[in-house]
Amino acid sequence: MTTVQQVYEAMQHIAPLELAEHWDNPGLLVDCGGPVHRVLVALDITPEVVAEAASRQCEVIVSHHPVIFDPLKKIGPQDVAFQLVQAGISAVCMHTNLDAAEGGVNEVLAGIFGMKEMEVFAEGCGRVGAVEEISVPELARKAQQELAARCNAPENGPAVQVKFADTGRPVKRLAVISGAGGSLFADAIAMGADCLLTGEANHHHAIDAKRMGLSLIAAGHYATEFPVAAAVAVKLRAAMPELDVLVSTENRDPYTYL
């Protein structure tokens, strides 16, 4: 019989907890116990994902974003942790440790763009390396196409919305950092990158990066991170072949794009 604890231990080999940032909250965050036969892998644990796990008879959800992050002062039916316990579904959440891990979020993202001679930056979280020379607009279009192909399609609108700030220089050395990585543009510059591709970047990040000679592409938090779900599923199947490991089809970008 496979246990929840064994699934958690397998995930610790995939994304060691010592790689997590000090402020993070990864781990076995909801433990309902019981035997495990089927696992659902997702980016986020939303009510829709809990319902999907229940309908697909999954006893565990493995997610990237922690289902509990800030301290809980009360809990009720509107809270996802409550819904998990009510459904008897455990939650293993691997966050910044999965960002930094070998074969984790950012290595999957780097691989999509054919990155070679990969190095770590941003305290191990991001990746930077050589790519085949490409213009920033072309790279932005490629990001939109490649990420959309790896994400769950929305009910309305495009799957991925991309914006970019272009210095006009071609990209030969690319830095990637998934999620909300726009503030780390100086780290990318220090690594000799021509462009930083991330999920989210604000107005001032774009102005400052471009002024300092770095192009910036923001391709969406969900879109830059959801592709890791398939990679985690592959690793977990290899580690625990007795389990049926599924990738969520209901975990979608919370935004609708025009």
LUMGU-920723 format. One record per atom (N, C-alpha, C, O): x, z, y. Coordinates in steps of 0.05 Angstrom, whole numbers, plus 5000, padded with zeros to 4 digits. Example, Ala and Ser with C-alpha at 12.3 -4.5 7.8 and 13.67 -1.06 7.14 Angstrom:
<lumtis>
526451564886/524651564910/526451564934/528551694934/525751424955/527351434979/525851575001/526851615023/
</lumtis>
This chain:
<lumtis>
501750004976/500050005000/501750005025/503550175028/501349815043/502749805069/501349995089/498849995091/502950145103/501850335123/502350235151/503950055156/500850365170/501250305198/504150365206/505350215221/505150585197/507950665203/509950465194/511950415208/509450335171/511350135161/511249885179/513249755184/508849815189/508649585208/510149655233/511649485244/509849895243/511249985267/514349975262/515749885280/515250065239/518150065234/519149775232/521349715242/517549595221/518449315220/518649195248/520449045254/516749275266/516849175293/519249295308/520249165327/520149535301/522449645314/525049495307/526849485323/525049375283/527349205276/527248945292/529348835299/524848845297/524548595312/525148645342/526448475355/524248865352/524648935381/525449225383/523749395388/528049285380/528949565380/528149715405/528349615427/527149955401/526150115424/528250185444/527650225468/530750185436/532950255456/533250035476/534650075497/532149795472/532249585492/530249615514/530349475534/528249795511/526149825530/527149955556/529050115555/525949885579/526550015604/525550305604/523750375589/526850475620/526250755620/523350815628/522251025621/522150645644/519450695655/517250585636/514950625642/518050455615/516150315598/514850505578/515650745576/512750405564/511350565544/510850405519/508550365512/512950315506/512450165480/512050365457/512550605460/511150265435/510950435411/508350395397/506750215402/507850585378/505350605363/503450765381/503551015380/501850625397/500350765418/497550845408/496351035420/496550725388/493950805376/494450795345/495050585334/494251025333/494751045304/492151145290/491551385291/490850955277/488451025262/488951075233/487151135217/491551035224/492151085197/490850885178/489850675187/490950945152/489650765133/491450545124/493450485137/490750405102/492350185092/492149945111/490149905125/494149775110/494249535126/494449285108/496249265092/492649105112/492648845098/493048605116/494148405109/492048645141/492048415160/492748515188/491748725197/494348365202/495348435229/494648205248/494947965240/493748265272/493348065293/495448095314/495848325324/496747885322/498847885343/497647765368/496447555368/498147905391/497047825416/498947895439/500848045435/498447785462/499847865486/498548115498/499948315504/495948115500/494448335512/492348435492/491348285476/491748695494/489548795478/487148835498/487049025513/485348645497/482948645513/480548705496/480848705471/478248765507/475848795490/475348555472/474448585449/475948315482/475548075466/477448065442/476647985420/479848165446/481848165425/481148385404/481548345380/480148615413/479248815395/476948715377/476948745353/475048575390/472848455375/473848245355/472848225333/475748085364/476947885346/478248015322/477847935299/479848225327/481148375305/479148485285/479548465261/477048595296/474948715279/473648495262/473148525238/472948265275/471548045260/473347915239/472347815219/476047925244/477947805225/479048015206/480947955191/477948255207/478648475188/481548555190/482848595170/482548565215/485348655219/485348955224/483749065240/487149095211/487349385215/489349465237/489349685247/491049275245/493049325266/493149085285/492948855277/493449145311/494148945331/496948995340/497549225348/498648795340/501348805352/501148655378/500548415378/501748785400/501648655426/504248685441/505848855435/504448525462/506748555480/506148765502/507748945507/503848735515/503248925537/502049185525/500249175508/503049415534/502049665524/499149715530/498249675553/497649805510/494749855514/494450125529/492350165541/496450295529/496550535546/499150525562/501250515550/498950515588/501350505605/501450735624/503350895624/499450765641/499250995659/498051225644/496451185626/498651475653/497451705639/494351695640/493151635661/493151755617/490251765616/489152035625/490052245616/487252025644/485952265653/483252315640/482252535639/482052095631/479652105616/479351845600/480751655606/477651845580/477351605563/474451585555/473051785549/473451335555/470651285548/470351015536/472250865532/467850925530/467350675517/468350435532/468850225520/468750455558/469850225574/472850185570/473949985578/474150385558/477050375554/477850245528/476550305507/479850075528/480549925504/481650115482/481150065459/483150325490/484150515470/481750645455/481950685431/479650705470/477250815457/476050615438/475250685416/475950365446/474750155429/476350115404/475250065383/479050135406/480750115382/480150335362/479850295339/480050585372/479550815355/476750785342/476450835318/474850705358/472150665348/472050465325/470450495306/473650255328/473750045307/475650105285/475749955265/477250325288/479150395267/481550205266/482750165245/482350095290/484549905291/486850035306/486550135328/489250035294/491650145307/492949935325/492449695323/494550035344/495949855363/498849925365/499650145371/500449725359/503349735362/504149555385/503549315385/505349665406/505849515431/508849515436/510149725439/509949275438/512849235443/513149085469/512648845470/514049215490/513949105517/516749005526/517648795518/518049165543/520649065554/522749045532/524648895535/522449195510/524249165488/523948885475/525848775465/521548785474/521048515464/521948295484/522748085476/521748365510/522948175530/525848135525/526847905526/527348355519/530248335517/531248275489/533548195486/529548295469/530448265441/531447985435/530547785447/533147965415/533947715404/531547575392/530147695375/530947335400/528547195390/525947295403/523847235393/526247455424/523947565438/522747385459/523247145458/521347505478/519847345497/521547145512/520846915514/523847235523/525347065540/527046865524/527646645535/527846935500/529246735483/527346515474/528046285472/524846585469/522846385462/522346205486/522245955483/522146325510/521746165534/524145985539/523745745546/526546085536/528945925540/529045695520/529845465527/528245745496/528245535475/526445305481/526945075474/524245365495/522245155502/523644945519/522844705519/525545025536/526944845554/529644755544/531244655560/530144805519/532644705506/535144835517/537244705519/535045095525/537345225537/539545255516/539145325493/542045195525/544445225509/546345425523/546145475546/548245525507/550245715517/548845935532/549546005555/546946055518/545146255530/546646515536/548246615520/546146625560/547246885568/544947065577/542846965585/545347325576/543347515586/543847575616/546147565625/541747645630/541947745657/539547925663/537847955646/539548045687/537448225694/537248455674/535148515663/539548585670/539748815652/538848745623/537648915609/539448505615/538948415588/536148295583/535648195561/534548305604/531748205600/531547905601/530147785585/532947775620/532747485624/534847335609/536647455597/534647075609/536546895597/537246675616/535546575631/539746595615/540746375633/542646205616/544146305600/542545945621/544245765606/543945475615/542545415634/545345295601/545345015608/542944875597/542044925575/541844695613/539644515604/540344225612/542044185629/539044035599/539543755606/538543715635/536443815642/540143585651/539643555680/536743455685/535843255672/535443585703/532643515709/531943605737/533043805747/530243455751/529443535777/527443775775/526243815755/527143915797/525244145797/522344055793/520944175776/521443845806/518643765801/518243675771/516143735760/520243545760/520043465732/520043715714/518543725694/521643905720/521744155704/519144305707/518144415687/517944305730/515344445734/513144305718/511544445705/513144045717/511243895701/511643945671/509743975656/514243955663/514844015635/513844295628/512744335606/514244485646/513344755641/510344765637/509344895618/508944625654/505944615652/505144505625/503344615612/506344285617/505544155592/506344315567/504744355549/508844405567/509844545543/508544825539/507844905517/508044965561/506845225559/503845205552/502845365536/502545005564/499644965557/499344915528/497344995516/501144765516/500944695487/501344945469/500544935446/502345165481/502945405465/501045635472/501345855462/499145585490/497245795499/494445735490/493845505483/492745935489/489945885482/488545755506/488845845529/487145545501/485845395522/483645565535/482145695521/483345555561/481245695575/478545555571/478445325563/476445705577/473745575575/473345375597/471845185594/474645425620/474445235643/477145215656/478745395657/477644975668/480144935683/482544895666/482444905642/484844835680/487344795665/488445045653/487845265662/490045015631/491145245618/493345385633/493645625632/494845225648/497145335663/497145215691/496844975694/497545385711/497945295738/500745355747/501645585745/502145165757/505045195764/505445135793/504244945804/507045305806/507845245834/510945265835/512145405818/512145125854/515045135855/516145105883/514744995901/518445215888/519945185913/522545035906/524145135889/522944805918/525044615909/527244595930/526644525953/529644655923/531944625941/532744335943/534344255961/531744165925/532543885925/534843825906/535543585902/536144025896/538343995877/537343975849/535344105841/538643805832/537843805804/538444065789/540244215798/537044115768/537444355752/539244295728/538444135711/541544415727/543344395704/543644665691/544244685667/543344875706/543545155696/540945295703/540345335727/539445375683/536845485687/536845785679/538045865659/535445945695/534946225689/531946255683/530346145697/531246405662/528446455656/528046755653/529746895642/525846855664/525047125659/521947125660/520847055681/520747205639/517847185636/516447395654/517647575664/513847355656/512247545671/512847555701/513247345713/512847795712/513147825741/516147855748/517048075754/517647635746/520447645750/521547525776/523947495779/519747455794/520547325819/522547495836/524147375850/522347755835/524047925851/526947925841/528748025855/527447805818/530147805806/531647545813/533547475799/530847415834/532147155841/535147205848/536747025842/535847425860/538647475867/540347505841/542747415841/539247615820/540647635795/541247355783/543347305772/539247175786/539546905777/541746755792/543346605781/541746805818/543846685835/546646775827/548546625826/546847035822/549347155814/550447035787/552847035782/548546935771/549346805745/549846505748/550246375728/549746405773/550246125777/548045935771/548445695766/545546035770/543245865763/542545685786/542845755810/541545455780/540445265800/537445325805/536445265826/536145445785/533245485786/532545735770/533745785748/530545885779/529446105764/526546025756/524945965774/525946035731/523245985721/522146255712/523246385694/519946335723/518746595717/515646565716/514546345719/514346785712/511446775712/510246805739/508646635748/511047015753/509947075780/512147115800/514247235794/511747005824/513547035846/511947025872/510146855874/512547205891/510847205915/512047025937/514146905933/510647015959/511346845981/514246885991/515746695995/515047145994/517647206004/519847155984/522147075991/519247185958/521247115938/521946815940/524246745939/519946645944/520346355945/521946285970/523846125969/521246405993/522746356018/525646436015/527446276021/526146676005/528846776004/530546635983/532846575988/529346575960/530846435939/531646155949/533946075946/529846015961/530445745971/532545755993/534345585994/532345946011/534245976032/537046026021/539045936033/537246165998/539846225986/540746015966/542746055952/539245795964/540145575947/539045565919/540145425902/537045735913/535945745886/533145635886/531445735902/532545435870/529745345866/528245555849/529445705834/525645555852/524045755838/521545625828/520145485842/520845685802/518445585790/516845825780/517945985765/514345845788/512546055778/510445925760/508745775771/510445975735/508645845715/506546025704/505145945685/506246265714/504146435705/505046655686/506646605668/504046895690/504847125673/504047075644/505747095626/501547015640/500546965613/502046735600/503046755577/502346515614/503446265602/506346305594/507246185574/507946455609/510746495602/511146695580/513346715569/509046855573/509447055553/507847015527/508747095506/505546885529/503946855504/505446715482/504946775459/507146515488/508546375465/510046565446/510546485424/510746805455/512246985437/510447075414/511547155393/507847065418/506047165396/506547015370/506647145349/506846755371/507246595347/509946665335/510246685311/512046715352/514646785342/514647055329/515947095308/513247255340/513047515328/511647495301/512447625282/509547335300/508047305275/509847195253/509747285230/511547005259/513446885240/515347105230/515847125206/516447265248/518347475241/516947695224/518147785205/514547765231/513147975216/512347875188/512448035169/511547625186/510947515159/513447525141/513247585118/515747455153/518247465138/518947745129/519947785107/518547935147/519248215141/517248345122/518048515106/514748265123/512648395107/510848175095/508548135103/511948035075/510447805064/507847885050/506147715045/507448145045/504948225033/502648235052/500348255045/503248215078/501148225099/500247945107/501747745106/497747925115/496647685128/496947725158/495647895169/498647575171/499247605199/498047365215/498847135210/496247425233/494747225248/495547235278/496447445287/495347015292/495747005321/493046985334/491346835326/492647145355/490047155369/489346875380/490946735391/486746815377/485646565389/483846635412/482846455426/483446895417/481646985438/483147105462/481947175482/485747145460/487347255481/488047025501/489746865496/486647025524/486946815543/487846925570/487747165575/488846745587/489546815614/487046925628/484946805627/487247155642/484947265655/484047105679/481747125688/485746935689/485046765712/483846495704/484546395682/482146395720/481146115718/482345965741/482146045764/483645735735/484945575755/483245335763/482145205745/483245265788/481745035798/483344775792/482344555799/
</lumtis>
